[in-house]
Amino acid sequence: MGAFIRFVFRTLVIIFVCSAAVPITVVMVVLASFIFLPLPAKLPNPKAIEAGQVSRVYDQNGQEIGQFREFDQSIPVRPVDIPLHMKQAVISAEDRSFYQHGGVDVRGSARALYADVRGGGVRQGGSTITQQYVKNTYVGKERTLTRKVREAVIASQLDRQVDKDEILFRYLDTVSLGEGAYGVGAASETYFRKPVSQISVSEAAMLAGMIPAPSRYEPRGNPMLAETKRQSVLNQMLHEGYLTAEQHAEAMTQTIYVVGSAAAPPPGPHTIVYPRAQTQFNQYPYFMDYVEKYLKGKYGAKKVDSGGLRIQTTIDPAIQAAAEKAVADAISGAPPAKIPDGDGTTPLEMGLTAVEPQTGFVKALVGGRDFNAPGGQVNLALGYCPPRNDKRIKKIEVEPTCWPLADEDRYPQSGGTGRQPGSSWKPFVLAAAFEKGVPPTKVYPAPNSYKVPDCKPTPTFDCTIGNYEGASYGSADLRTATKKSINTVFAQLIRDVGCKETAEMAKKLGITSAYYSPDFHTCSGSYALGVLNVSPLEMASAYSTFANRGLRQEPTPIVRVVDNQGNVLEDNRRREPTRVLDEVVADNVTDVLRGVIDGGTGTRANIGRPAAGKTGTSQASRNSWFVGYTPTLSTAIWVGYRDVPIPMKSVKGCAPMTGGCLPAKTWHNFMAPALKDVPVTDFKQPAPIKLITDKLSQQARTGIDPGTARKPSSTGIGGPYQVGPGAPTAEAPAATPTTTTAPVAGGPGSTTTTARPPGATTTTSRPLIGGGTG
């Protein structure tokens, strides 16, 4: 009886207040809600926080190799763990009369209801902390009048049954604060990397300011908006008397600073926000980093981390194992180098990427010596996109492919810094020349140095291109110039071909960072020697187009992606290639590059089967490369110091380091075991390709349990590559002269007889600017 009297009295009060404040329409809505929606005898059961589903990642054979998941969505806290200023910040920002009302702010709710009725939908909030808690925990977030009325009813009942402090604690323990963090305990660890009991007044104000729209006021993505809200909350706390003038002034100076942002930290104390915690990958960490960038750039972080995706990747465990061993053996024991004009040292690193030419599938990827070491999460197998706002560049004739992708944060190759490729860039000049009808037999003067005509000297370049160790060759055709990596010949060739045309060739072959600026690069001859920054992934992919006779496949780490409903989001198993290069042009490039391995600067890469490649060393041996391919695998290897390009004068027995030394040796040590089960085929035979099937376990097909990881019960097709129909195998080539007839598109045919004895001596050349020995 007492409860009924209280109910009637409360209803009359609401009628009276609403009658004095808003039109009769709203009064009837409120009144009807209390008459026709009886107050519950007890509160409904609270809803559990909706947990995201784990996305599972598999290798090409169907074995699970990793997971993507949101970090722990909540961290248990006790009421005593939440500091008073955290509570006061939220009350100031969200519900200043929290301790005065009965769970519902009648006047605010009435105004919101009236606005909603007039607007024809739910637009305004008017919710108290109690109502927000009820919405999150009991009734959901459906934007309807019915939901809002039910929310008010339950909030009123909750306020009668539960102590105010307990309601506030429950709210703070469950409220969403972005990045998958539910509750101030998780948010404090996420943004500040410390328990909530230790947060400052300024940090509490930042969290409180995020509550209305966590994604909008998230400090990592929108630091300026987050800072504005932080200051607004501090002002409200001062107005409510929760802060003294001195406390307010001190907190206001502690502006938000996101660790790792481009801007320098402001002077004095600040509210430090840390980057999002990196996913720890125990298996294939650099490859998984690439997969994560690819997927999140395409589908968004939320879908990848909590969408229950089933992701079959292209990685071949056997090839990846060979890659990891080759890299580890190559750089093991190499001492770090002292950073010039700075403190500390930087380690010697190596990046390796292997791509299947006919599919674009990335079979192996290593981006350094230890991904989980301090500073090791720079993935040196991946590249970067040159900045648009470089003030030195006023005119662009060829734009990088990556610019629109980078603007939309969808650049899957990003991660590393990119490094100069040296003479491994020269095949792009060759391809552009052959496309114009220049034959491999064309002869150029090959002096020890070449003064570029009509060149304007700069403080860093005196317009002179030189050969390695000052070697002079008299004259040389393009085949010999490539084999011996003669810089002075290529400095002349690119002036005949054109830097713009070379940049366009590199772009269509897959160098997404390739661009050309006539006022910056000036086509002085050095452009032929690899002055642009590239990545092992791009280089392996570009060379794979030569291996595939001019047909291009975009590199991808993904075979297939299926969502938690069984819908196929992506299937790359039967992608059609794009012809970007005439077959004859590609075959001629391959034929020339075979001479590099058989008797040129890359003899250490000889693996006793048909292979082609090119050495590369940037100026002063700051970066060294070997990029090469067989009909079934294209692999790029880079070596250099991680943090700063420092000359490698005497490292691992290479004095100085050239592409023909450690990179070529490592390429051999990787490719030999990687191809041991692959039948030997020549370049003009159809390359044997293994079809990856969608062979996941029944559990992986039918859904992902967000709990304990489970491995598939069966695997797909493994083992050696299968030779396609009608593709005979070839014996390993003997060290005998080989005659090749290779007509060039638009030019005369050329028949050359070239002896290719394995293990021939290496002749190299020293660059004076921008690259190129081999």
Beta strands, then each sheet from edge to edge (+ up, - down):
strand 1: 55-58
strand 2: 64-68
strand 3: 256-258
strand 4: 271-273
strand 5: 310-313
strand 6: 337-338
strand 7: 345-346
strand 8: 348-355
strand 9: 362-366
strand 10: 443-446
strand 11: 449-451
strand 12: 464-466
strand 13: 474-477
strand 14: 551-552
strand 15: 558-562
strand 16: 568-571
strand 17: 578-579
strand 18: 612-617
strand 19: 624-629
strand 20: 634-641
strand 21: 738-741
strand 22: 751-754
sheet 1: 2+ 1- 5- 15+ 16-
sheet 2: 3+ 4+
sheet 3: 6+ 7-
sheet 4: 9+ 8- 20+ 19- 18+
sheet 5: 10+ 13-
sheet 6: 11+ 12-
sheet 7: 14+ 17-
sheet 8: 21+ 22-
end
